[in-house]
């Protein structure tokens, strides 16, 4: 993700969107809602990429985010250590401060930690993909 571009382009509205999103992440953590935690973590990355204003980056991040979320759920990766809302808050703080170098460093370290946390042991239960990706159970069924 391009933390420098995002810090340069930041607006009060973009910071507000990022802060609101991290509040949703903390709420999911408080509820111990694993599926929401993983989905929201991925969505934070997508939101940041969208706000950076680079459509190619945003498209790539959406693809990588979806694959990472799916991998985490399919292999029961330890997400509590991988993608904490605290990391997203620190990234947002750096963006809000206009410190693109710090934002980029935090983003890189954060993504490296997510990568290192992936464990390829099958999950003990079958994941509900509709729930994971925020799809309604009736979505597409005509009801």
Secondary structure, DSSP 4 states (H G I P E B T S, - for coil): --HHHHHHH--HHHHHHHHHHHHHHHHHHHTT-HHHHHHHHHHHHHHHHHHHT-HHHHHHHHHHHHHHHHHHHHTT--HHHHS-HHHHHHHHHHHHTT-HHHHHHHHHHHHHHHHHH---SPPSS---HHHHTT--TTTTTT-
